[in-house]
Amino acid sequence: MMLYLIATVNLLLVCEVGRRRAEDRVIRRPDL
């Protein structure tokens, strides 16, 4: 059960980081 919790938290962190990076790209390059 603990492994499942850890995997879920890691997945959420990866999604959050990816979303923030995507937002940074949009802010830096609005023409794209």
PDB file with SEQRES, HELIX, SHEET and CRYST1 records, atoms N, CA, C and O in Angstrom:
SEQRES   1 A   32  MET MET LEU TYR LEU ILE ALA THR VAL ASN LEU LEU LEU          
SEQRES   2 A   32  VAL CYS GLU VAL GLY ARG ARG ARG ALA GLU ASP ARG VAL          
SEQRES   3 A   32  ILE ARG ARG PRO ASP LEU                                      
HELIX    1 AA1 MET A    2  ARG A   28  1                                  27    
CRYST1    1.000    1.000    1.000  90.00  90.00  90.00 P 1           1          
ATOM      1  N   MET A   1       0.836  -1.205   0.000  1.00  0.00           N  
ATOM      2  CA  MET A   1       0.000   0.000   0.000  1.00  0.00           C  
ATOM      3  C   MET A   1       0.870   1.255   0.000  1.00  0.00           C  
ATOM      4  O   MET A   1       0.562   2.229  -0.687  1.00  0.00           O  
ATOM      5  N   MET A   2       1.949   1.229   0.766  1.00  0.00           N  
ATOM      6  CA  MET A   2       2.836   2.399   0.815  1.00  0.00           C  
ATOM      7  C   MET A   2       3.436   2.669  -0.560  1.00  0.00           C  
ATOM      8  O   MET A   2       3.559   3.822  -0.973  1.00  0.00           O  
ATOM      9  N   LEU A   3       3.811   1.603  -1.268  1.00  0.00           N  
ATOM     10  CA  LEU A   3       4.403   1.799  -2.610  1.00  0.00           C  
ATOM     11  C   LEU A   3       3.401   2.478  -3.528  1.00  0.00           C  
ATOM     12  O   LEU A   3       3.773   3.332  -4.333  1.00  0.00           O  
ATOM     13  N   TYR A   4       2.128   2.103  -3.412  1.00  0.00           N  
ATOM     14  CA  TYR A   4       1.095   2.711  -4.256  1.00  0.00           C  
ATOM     15  C   TYR A   4       0.969   4.197  -3.937  1.00  0.00           C  
ATOM     16  O   TYR A   4       0.828   5.023  -4.839  1.00  0.00           O  
ATOM     17  N   LEU A   5       1.021   4.533  -2.643  1.00  0.00           N  
ATOM     18  CA  LEU A   5       0.935   5.944  -2.237  1.00  0.00           C  
ATOM     19  C   LEU A   5       2.121   6.724  -2.785  1.00  0.00           C  
ATOM     20  O   LEU A   5       1.954   7.808  -3.344  1.00  0.00           O  
ATOM     21  N   ILE A   6       3.312   6.176  -2.627  1.00  0.00           N  
ATOM     22  CA  ILE A   6       4.526   6.859  -3.105  1.00  0.00           C  
ATOM     23  C   ILE A   6       4.454   7.065  -4.620  1.00  0.00           C  
ATOM     24  O   ILE A   6       4.797   8.135  -5.122  1.00  0.00           O  
ATOM     25  N   ALA A   7       4.008   6.039  -5.343  1.00  0.00           N  
ATOM     26  CA  ALA A   7       3.921   6.152  -6.810  1.00  0.00           C  
ATOM     27  C   ALA A   7       2.913   7.232  -7.197  1.00  0.00           C  
ATOM     28  O   ALA A   7       3.144   7.980  -8.147  1.00  0.00           O  
ATOM     29  N   THR A   8       1.805   7.320  -6.475  1.00  0.00           N  
ATOM     30  CA  THR A   8       0.789   8.326  -6.787  1.00  0.00           C  
ATOM     31  C   THR A   8       1.338   9.732  -6.555  1.00  0.00           C  
ATOM     32  O   THR A   8       1.139  10.625  -7.378  1.00  0.00           O  
ATOM     33  N   VAL A   9       2.027   9.922  -5.433  1.00  0.00           N  
ATOM     34  CA  VAL A   9       2.597  11.241  -5.124  1.00  0.00           C  
ATOM     35  C   VAL A   9       3.629  11.622  -6.180  1.00  0.00           C  
ATOM     36  O   VAL A   9       3.659  12.765  -6.636  1.00  0.00           O  
ATOM     37  N   ASN A  10       4.478  10.666  -6.571  1.00  0.00           N  
ATOM     38  CA  ASN A  10       5.494  10.965  -7.593  1.00  0.00           C  
ATOM     39  C   ASN A  10       4.829  11.356  -8.906  1.00  0.00           C  
ATOM     40  O   ASN A  10       5.291  12.277  -9.580  1.00  0.00           O  
ATOM     41  N   LEU A  11       3.757  10.674  -9.278  1.00  0.00           N  
ATOM     42  CA  LEU A  11       3.068  10.983 -10.523  1.00  0.00           C  
ATOM     43  C   LEU A  11       2.490  12.395 -10.473  1.00  0.00           C  
ATOM     44  O   LEU A  11       2.571  13.136 -11.452  1.00  0.00           O  
ATOM     45  N   LEU A  12       1.905  12.766  -9.329  1.00  0.00           N  
ATOM     46  CA  LEU A  12       1.339  14.117  -9.192  1.00  0.00           C  
ATOM     47  C   LEU A  12       2.439  15.162  -9.300  1.00  0.00           C  
ATOM     48  O   LEU A  12       2.250  16.204  -9.928  1.00  0.00           O  
ATOM     49  N   LEU A  13       3.589  14.889  -8.689  1.00  0.00           N  
ATOM     50  CA  LEU A  13       4.699  15.854  -8.750  1.00  0.00           C  
ATOM     51  C   LEU A  13       5.177  16.016 -10.189  1.00  0.00           C  
ATOM     52  O   LEU A  13       5.438  17.134 -10.634  1.00  0.00           O  
ATOM     53  N   VAL A  14       5.291  14.920 -10.910  1.00  0.00           N  
ATOM     54  CA  VAL A  14       5.744  14.989 -12.309  1.00  0.00           C  
ATOM     55  C   VAL A  14       4.752  15.799 -13.142  1.00  0.00           C  
ATOM     56  O   VAL A  14       5.155  16.618 -13.969  1.00  0.00           O  
ATOM     57  N   CYS A  15       3.458  15.572 -12.925  1.00  0.00           N  
ATOM     58  CA  CYS A  15       2.444  16.317 -13.684  1.00  0.00           C  
ATOM     59  C   CYS A  15       2.528  17.799 -13.350  1.00  0.00           C  
ATOM     60  O   CYS A  15       2.424  18.639 -14.244  1.00  0.00           O  
ATOM     61  N   GLU A  16       2.715  18.134 -12.073  1.00  0.00           N  
ATOM     62  CA  GLU A  16       2.792  19.535 -11.656  1.00  0.00           C  
ATOM     63  C   GLU A  16       4.000  20.215 -12.291  1.00  0.00           C  
ATOM     64  O   GLU A  16       3.891  21.329 -12.803  1.00  0.00           O  
ATOM     65  N   VAL A  17       5.152  19.545 -12.258  1.00  0.00           N  
ATOM     66  CA  VAL A  17       6.370  20.133 -12.842  1.00  0.00           C  
ATOM     67  C   VAL A  17       6.193  20.313 -14.346  1.00  0.00           C  
ATOM     68  O   VAL A  17       6.571  21.346 -14.898  1.00  0.00           O  
ATOM     69  N   GLY A  18       5.622  19.317 -15.006  1.00  0.00           N  
ATOM     70  CA  GLY A  18       5.423  19.414 -16.453  1.00  0.00           C  
ATOM     71  C   GLY A  18       4.483  20.557 -16.811  1.00  0.00           C  
ATOM     72  O   GLY A  18       4.700  21.267 -17.793  1.00  0.00           O  
ATOM     73  N   ARG A  19       3.428  20.733 -15.999  1.00  0.00           N  
ATOM     74  CA  ARG A  19       2.485  21.817 -16.273  1.00  0.00           C  
ATOM     75  C   ARG A  19       3.153  23.172 -16.089  1.00  0.00           C  
ATOM     76  O   ARG A  19       2.939  24.085 -16.886  1.00  0.00           O  
ATOM     77  N   ARG A  20       3.961  23.304 -15.041  1.00  0.00           N  
ATOM     78  CA  ARG A  20       4.651  24.579 -14.803  1.00  0.00           C  
ATOM     79  C   ARG A  20       5.632  24.880 -15.933  1.00  0.00           C  
ATOM     80  O   ARG A  20       5.747  26.027 -16.365  1.00  0.00           O  
ATOM     81  N   ARG A  21       6.334  23.866 -16.410  1.00  0.00           N  
ATOM     82  CA  ARG A  21       7.273  24.077 -17.518  1.00  0.00           C  
ATOM     83  C   ARG A  21       6.522  24.493 -18.766  1.00  0.00           C  
ATOM     84  O   ARG A  21       6.982  25.364 -19.504  1.00  0.00           O  
ATOM     85  N   ALA A  22       5.369  23.883 -19.013  1.00  0.00           N  
ATOM     86  CA  ALA A  22       4.570  24.242 -20.189  1.00  0.00           C  
ATOM     87  C   ALA A  22       4.099  25.692 -20.070  1.00  0.00           C  
ATOM     88  O   ALA A  22       4.113  26.431 -21.055  1.00  0.00           O  
ATOM     89  N   GLU A  23       3.682  26.102 -18.867  1.00  0.00           N  
ATOM     90  CA  GLU A  23       3.239  27.479 -18.677  1.00  0.00           C  
ATOM     91  C   GLU A  23       4.400  28.438 -18.909  1.00  0.00           C  
ATOM     92  O   GLU A  23       4.216  29.494 -19.514  1.00  0.00           O  
ATOM     93  N   ASP A  24       5.590  28.085 -18.438  1.00  0.00           N  
ATOM     94  CA  ASP A  24       6.760  28.950 -18.643  1.00  0.00           C  
ATOM     95  C   ASP A  24       7.035  29.102 -20.138  1.00  0.00           C  
ATOM     96  O   ASP A  24       7.381  30.190 -20.597  1.00  0.00           O  
ATOM     97  N   ARG A  25       6.885  28.026 -20.889  1.00  0.00           N  
ATOM     98  CA  ARG A  25       7.129  28.093 -22.338  1.00  0.00           C  
ATOM     99  C   ARG A  25       6.117  29.027 -23.000  1.00  0.00           C  
ATOM    100  O   ARG A  25       6.464  29.800 -23.892  1.00  0.00           O  
ATOM    101  N   VAL A  26       4.872  28.947 -22.557  1.00  0.00           N  
ATOM    102  CA  VAL A  26       3.830  29.803 -23.145  1.00  0.00           C  
ATOM    103  C   VAL A  26       4.123  31.268 -22.815  1.00  0.00           C  
ATOM    104  O   VAL A  26       3.954  32.142 -23.665  1.00  0.00           O  
ATOM    105  N   ILE A  27       4.563  31.537 -21.578  1.00  0.00           N  
ATOM    106  CA  ILE A  27       4.846  32.917 -21.167  1.00  0.00           C  
ATOM    107  C   ILE A  27       6.059  33.450 -21.932  1.00  0.00           C  
ATOM    108  O   ILE A  27       6.059  34.603 -22.364  1.00  0.00           O  
ATOM    109  N   ARG A  28       7.076  32.633 -22.100  1.00  0.00           N  
ATOM    110  CA  ARG A  28       8.295  33.092 -22.767  1.00  0.00           C  
ATOM    111  C   ARG A  28       8.106  33.207 -24.272  1.00  0.00           C  
ATOM    112  O   ARG A  28       8.707  34.072 -24.909  1.00  0.00           O  
ATOM    113  N   ARG A  29       7.269  32.333 -24.850  1.00  0.00           N  
ATOM    114  CA  ARG A  29       7.073  32.354 -26.307  1.00  0.00           C  
ATOM    115  C   ARG A  29       5.579  32.420 -26.633  1.00  0.00           C  
ATOM    116  O   ARG A  29       4.989  31.407 -27.011  1.00  0.00           O  
ATOM    117  N   PRO A  30       4.973  33.570 -26.497  1.00  0.00           N  
ATOM    118  CA  PRO A  30       3.532  33.682 -26.770  1.00  0.00           C  
ATOM    119  C   PRO A  30       3.206  33.507 -28.253  1.00  0.00           C  
ATOM    120  O   PRO A  30       2.071  33.184 -28.602  1.00  0.00           O  
ATOM    121  N   ASP A  31       4.210  33.720 -29.139  1.00  0.00           N  
ATOM    122  CA  ASP A  31       3.942  33.583 -30.577  1.00  0.00           C  
ATOM    123  C   ASP A  31       3.745  32.122 -30.958  1.00  0.00           C  
ATOM    124  O   ASP A  31       3.149  31.831 -31.995  1.00  0.00           O  
ATOM    125  N   LEU A  32       4.242  31.186 -30.124  1.00  0.00           N  
ATOM    126  CA  LEU A  32       4.036  29.770 -30.434  1.00  0.00           C  
ATOM    127  C   LEU A  32       2.702  29.337 -29.856  1.00  0.00           C  
ATOM    128  O   LEU A  32       2.316  28.176 -29.996  1.00  0.00           O  
TER     129      LEU A  32                                                      
END                                                                             
